[in-house]
Amino acid sequence: MRKCVILVDNSNLFIGGQKLAAHRNGASQNGDEHAAVDHTWRLSYDNLFNFLAAGREVEKAVMVGSESAEHPGPWNAARKNGFEVIVHERVAGHGEKCADTELVVRGTEVISTSSEPMTLVIGSGDRDFVPLVDAARRHDWDVELCAFQNSFDPEGAFARSVDRVRPLDEAFEIIGFREHE
């Protein structure tokens, strides 16, 4: 079995999980980009790491996220559970392109310097990762897309470009939990 490299866009998984939680509680339609979110839903970083690894040896696991002074992230929990964490400052109204770019750069570095092909596990449904998938393929890597179904188009370029899609919806109860307010 090949080793794996895990790259996670924390915001993509976190928001996708909150949307699914709200949908399962009857608050929104699944797939609605402006769907309600369940602000009590949280990622369980140990279970997420294990789900993404799927029993394989992990060569590297990188999680990128953002935070503002008013909303610090859960980075200690992610670090404690095996992720190297890179945090960018969140600027209101400007999206989080730094996170996607950071993951593409980190992934490209690992792929191009690795002595052997592995499996790249991308924890995000963002189609900005298609060029990274192409780079992985040029180096004979396998690629998996792991995201909530509300975060990617199953017929889109990203889903079609990978070897395997592993929807996180199937592991919703395992990789997340509701925090009591």
C-alpha positions, 0 to 999 in steps of 0.5 A, spaced: 500 500 500 502 506 498 504 512 503 499 518 503 500 525 503 494 529 506 492 536 504 486 539 508 483 546 507 480 547 514 475 552 512 472 548 506 471 542 510 469 546 516 463 550 512 461 544 508 460 540 515 456 546 518 452 546 512 451 538 512 449 539 519 444 544 518 441 540 512 440 534 517 437 538 522 432 541 516 434 548 516 437 548 509 437 544 502 443 540 501 447 543 495 445 550 496 451 555 496 448 560 501 445 554 505 444 555 513 450 553 517 450 549 524 454 553 528 455 548 533 458 543 528 466 542 529 471 537 526 474 532 530 481 532 528 483 525 530 478 522 527 479 526 520 486 524 520 484 517 521 479 517 515 483 521 510 489 516 512 485 510 511 490 505 514 495 508 510 502 510 513 502 518 512 508 521 509 506 528 511 499 532 513 498 539 512 492 543 514 491 550 512 486 555 515 485 562 516 483 566 522 482 573 525 483 576 531 476 576 533 476 568 531 482 564 532 482 557 530 482 550 533 490 549 531 492 546 537 487 540 536 489 539 529 497 540 531 496 535 536 492 530 532 498 530 526 497 536 522 502 541 520 498 547 521 499 553 517 495 559 518 493 566 514 490 572 516 483 572 514 481 579 511 473 580 510 471 580 503 477 577 500 476 570 500 481 565 502 485 564 496 491 564 500 489 557 503 488 554 496 495 557 494 499 555 500 496 547 499 498 547 492 505 550 493 506 545 499 503 539 495 507 541 489 513 541 493 512 534 496 510 531 489 516 534 486 521 532 491 519 525 493 523 519 492 517 515 490 509 516 488 504 516 493 497 517 494 495 525 495 489 526 499 486 532 498 481 535 503 477 540 499 472 540 494 475 547 491 476 546 483 483 550 484 486 544 486 486 541 479 493 543 477 495 540 483 492 533 481 495 534 474 502 535 477 501 529 481 499 525 475 505 527 471 509 524 477 505 517 477 501 519 484 494 517 485 489 522 487 483 522 492 478 528 493 475 528 500 470 533 501 462 534 503 458 533 497 455 540 498 462 543 496 464 540 490 460 538 483 461 531 482 461 532 474 466 538 475 473 538 473 476 536 480 471 530 481 473 528 474 480 529 474 482 524 481 482 517 481 477 516 487 472 521 490 471 519 498 465 523 500 465 526 507 458 525 508 459 518 509 463 519 515 459 525 518 458 522 524 465 520 525 469 526 523 465 531 527 461 533 533 456 538 535 459 542 541 454 544 546 453 552 546 
